[in-house]
Amino acid sequence: MTGLPLPAELAARARDVLAGRVQPVPARNAATVVLLRPGPQVYLLRRKSTMAFAAGAYVFPGGSVDVRDADQAVAWAGPSPAEWGAAFNTDERLARGLVCAAVRETFEESGVLLAGPGPDSVVADTTGDDWEADRLALIDRSLAFADFLARRGLVLRADLLKPWAHWITPEIETRRFDTRFFVAVLPEGQRTRDVGGEADRVVWQRPAEALGLARRGEIFLMPPTHRTLSELSQYDGVGGVLAAPREIVTIMPRAVEIEGEMRLVTA
């Protein structure tokens, strides 16, 4: 058990948390989507260096659950919220919110929309000015996701998502997220675009290539991203990823002191 060494400031906070001098902050529910295309390649965003959380890290699209994401009015196709709740070991309402957040955040951060006019279709193009206006309205929360779908007559395609993992930010962090990971394939006809916002760069990368860049210190990956890429690198194509059996086990890295140095371990 070696783990990752913690910077001095975080190491000091870790000692305070472990000693009970500081109480951990609550973790906010969140969803992350690993967007795939043949190769397989994954879509990664580099978070701006000014961001308060994971600055400079390469991450998958995702973000916090909006309270409105659990709106019952969302038209839905695919596994029910109850089935998603069973997969992620949570209640039906939160499961609905997680799936909606996954689809919403993917659209906000990549321009890709996992929804269609009917339960067997997907929108072909989301690059027009009207789509961009809606995307920005979703980001600033002036437009609710349910209203966005209803106005356009769209059905959320929950069947295009696959549950993959569950990570909780360590208790020593000042910003914490309780995040469910999904995987999804880029719908035919749609394309990602550099949509700005919290990211200053986006790339499509083979998982093994991204891991190599991280190993050489050319990019920074957080533990959940690194672990997910390691898992995905075992597959030759998106079909293998989608067919892979998954048992969702909650992972929350923890701080331990090893030979006088505070380190973060995941096992």
C-alpha positions in Angstrom: 0.0 0.0 0.0 1.9 3.0 -1.3 -0.7 5.5 -2.5 -0.3 9.1 -3.7 1.7 11.5 -1.5 -0.4 14.5 -0.4 0.7 18.1 -0.8 1.6 19.8 2.5 -1.7 21.8 2.9 -3.9 18.8 2.2 -1.7 16.6 4.4 -2.2 19.0 7.3 -6.0 18.9 6.8 -5.9 15.1 6.6 -4.3 15.0 10.0 -6.9 17.3 11.4 -9.8 15.2 9.9 -8.3 12.0 11.1 -7.8 13.5 14.6 -11.4 14.7 14.7 -10.4 18.4 14.8 -12.1 19.0 11.5 -15.4 17.5 10.3 -15.7 16.3 6.7 -17.9 18.3 4.4 -20.9 16.5 2.9 -20.5 14.9 -0.5 -22.8 16.3 -3.2 -24.5 13.7 -5.5 -23.0 13.9 -9.0 -22.9 12.0 -12.3 -20.0 11.4 -14.8 -20.2 10.0 -18.3 -17.4 8.3 -20.1 -18.2 9.1 -23.7 -16.8 6.5 -26.1 -16.3 6.2 -29.9 -14.8 3.3 -31.9 -11.1 2.6 -31.0 -12.2 2.7 -28.3 -11.4 6.4 -27.6 -12.7 8.4 -24.7 -13.7 12.1 -24.6 -11.6 14.0 -22.0 -11.8 17.7 -21.0 -9.0 19.6 -19.3 -10.4 21.7 -16.4 -9.2 25.3 -16.3 -6.4 26.0 -14.0 -8.6 28.6 -12.2 -11.2 25.9 -11.2 -11.6 25.4 -7.4 -11.9 21.6 -7.9 -9.5 19.4 -9.9 -7.8 22.4 -11.6 -5.8 21.3 -14.6 -7.0 17.7 -14.5 -8.3 15.8 -17.5 -11.8 14.5 -16.7 -14.9 13.0 -18.2 -18.0 15.2 -18.6 -20.1 15.4 -15.4 -21.3 17.5 -12.6 -23.6 17.8 -9.6 -27.2 16.7 -9.7 -29.7 19.6 -10.0 -32.7 19.2 -7.7 -34.8 19.6 -10.8 -33.1 16.6 -12.4 -35.5 14.2 -10.5 -38.5 15.9 -12.1 -41.1 13.2 -12.9 -42.1 15.1 -16.1 -39.0 13.8 -18.0 -40.0 11.6 -20.9 -38.1 8.4 -20.4 -37.0 5.3 -22.5 -34.9 2.4 -21.2 -34.3 0.9 -17.8 -36.5 2.4 -15.1 -35.3 4.6 -12.3 -36.0 1.7 -10.0 -33.6 -0.5 -12.1 -31.0 2.2 -12.0 -31.5 2.5 -8.2 -30.8 -1.2 -7.9 -27.6 -0.9 -10.0 -26.3 2.0 -8.0 -27.7 1.0 -4.6 -29.8 4.1 -4.1 -33.4 5.1 -4.0 -35.5 5.6 -7.1 -35.7 9.4 -6.9 -32.0 9.9 -6.7 -31.5 7.3 -9.4 -33.7 9.4 -11.7 -31.8 12.5 -10.9 -28.5 10.8 -11.5 -29.5 9.6 -15.0 -30.9 13.0 -15.9 -27.8 14.7 -14.6 -25.7 12.3 -16.7 -27.5 13.2 -19.9 -27.7 16.9 -19.1 -24.1 17.3 -18.1 -22.9 15.4 -21.2 -24.9 17.8 -23.4 -23.6 20.8 -21.5 -20.0 19.8 -21.6 -19.7 18.1 -25.0 -22.7 19.1 -27.1 -23.8 15.4 -27.3 -27.4 14.7 -26.4 -28.6 11.2 -25.4 -32.2 11.8 -26.3 -34.4 11.5 -29.3 -37.9 12.2 -30.7 -38.9 8.6 -29.7 -37.7 5.7 -27.7 -35.7 4.2 -30.6 -34.2 7.4 -32.1 -31.5 9.9 -31.2 -31.3 13.6 -32.4 -29.0 13.7 -35.4 -27.4 17.2 -34.9 -27.1 19.6 -32.0 -24.8 22.2 -33.5 -27.3 25.0 -34.4 -27.6 28.4 -32.7 -30.9 27.3 -31.1 -29.2 24.3 -29.5 -26.4 26.4 -28.3 -28.8 28.9 -26.7 -30.5 26.0 -24.8 -27.1 24.5 -23.8 -26.1 27.8 -22.2 -29.5 28.2 -20.5 -29.1 24.7 -19.0 -25.6 25.7 -17.7 -26.8 28.9 -16.0 -29.8 26.9 -14.7 -32.3 29.4 -16.2 -33.7 26.3 -18.1 -34.7 23.1 -16.4 -33.7 19.9 -18.1 -37.3 18.5 -18.1 -38.5 21.7 -19.7 -35.8 21.6 -22.3 -36.8 18.0 -23.4 -40.5 18.7 -23.3 -40.3 21.9 -25.4 -38.3 19.9 -28.0 -40.5 16.8 -27.8 -37.6 14.6 -26.8 -37.3 11.4 -24.9 -34.4 10.7 -22.6 -32.6 7.6 -23.7 -31.6 5.9 -20.5 -30.9 2.7 -22.5 -27.8 4.4 -24.1 -26.1 4.6 -20.7 -24.4 1.8 -18.8 -23.6 1.9 -15.1 -19.8 1.7 -14.5 -18.6 2.8 -11.1 -19.2 4.7 -7.9 -16.6 7.0 -6.4 -16.8 9.3 -3.3 -14.3 12.1 -2.8 -12.1 11.5 0.2 -13.2 13.0 3.5 -10.1 15.1 3.7 -11.1 17.3 0.7 -12.9 20.6 1.1 -15.1 19.9 -2.0 -16.7 16.4 -2.1 -18.8 14.6 -4.6 -20.7 11.3 -4.4 -20.3 10.4 -8.1 -21.9 7.6 -10.1 -20.0 6.8 -13.4 -21.7 5.9 -16.6 -20.4 4.9 -20.0 -22.2 5.8 -23.3 -21.3 5.6 -27.0 -21.3 8.7 -29.1 -24.6 8.5 -31.1 -24.3 8.2 -34.9 -24.4 11.5 -36.6 -23.6 13.6 -33.5 -20.2 15.1 -32.9 -18.5 16.6 -29.9 -17.3 20.2 -29.9 -15.1 22.4 -27.8 -17.9 24.1 -25.8 -15.7 26.0 -23.4 -17.0 26.8 -19.9 -15.1 24.9 -17.2 -12.7 23.3 -19.7 -9.9 24.9 -21.8 -9.1 21.8 -23.9 -10.9 18.7 -25.1 -9.5 15.6 -26.7 -10.5 12.1 -27.9 -7.8 9.7 -26.7 -7.3 5.9 -26.5 -7.3 5.0 -22.8 -3.8 3.4 -22.9 -2.5 6.6 -24.6 -4.0 8.8 -21.9 -2.4 6.6 -19.2 0.9 6.9 -20.9 0.7 10.7 -21.0 -0.1 10.7 -17.3 2.8 8.3 -16.5 5.2 10.7 -18.3 3.7 13.7 -16.4 2.3 15.3 -19.5 -1.3 15.3 -18.2 -2.8 15.0 -14.8 -5.4 12.4 -14.0 -7.3 12.1 -10.7 -7.6 8.6 -9.2 -11.1 7.8 -10.5 -10.2 8.9 -14.0 -7.0 6.9 -13.9 -8.7 3.8 -12.6 -11.5 4.0 -15.2 -9.1 4.5 -18.1 -7.1 1.5 -16.8 -10.3 -0.6 -16.9 -11.3 0.6 -20.3 -7.8 0.0 -21.7 -8.5 -3.8 -21.4 -11.1 -3.7 -24.2 -10.5 -3.7 -28.0 -13.7 -1.9 -28.8 -16.9 -0.2 -27.6 -18.8 -3.5 -27.9 -16.6 -5.1 -25.3 -17.1 -2.2 -22.9 -20.9 -2.3 -23.3 -21.0 -6.1 -22.8 -18.7 -6.1 -19.8 -20.4 -7.3 -16.6 -20.1 -4.7 -13.8 -20.7 -4.9 -10.1 -20.8 -1.4 -8.7 -18.7 -1.2 -5.6 -18.4 2.1 -3.8 -14.8 3.4 -3.7 -13.8 6.2 -1.3 -10.0 6.9 -1.2 -8.7 7.6 2.3 -5.7 9.3 3.8 -3.2 7.2 5.8 0.2 8.0 7.3 3.0 5.8 5.9 6.5 6.3 7.4 5.6 9.9 8.5 4.1 10.9 5.1 0.4 11.4 4.5 -0.7 9.4 1.4 -4.0 8.8 -0.4 -4.9 5.1 -0.9 -7.9 3.5 -2.6 -7.6 0.0 -1.1 
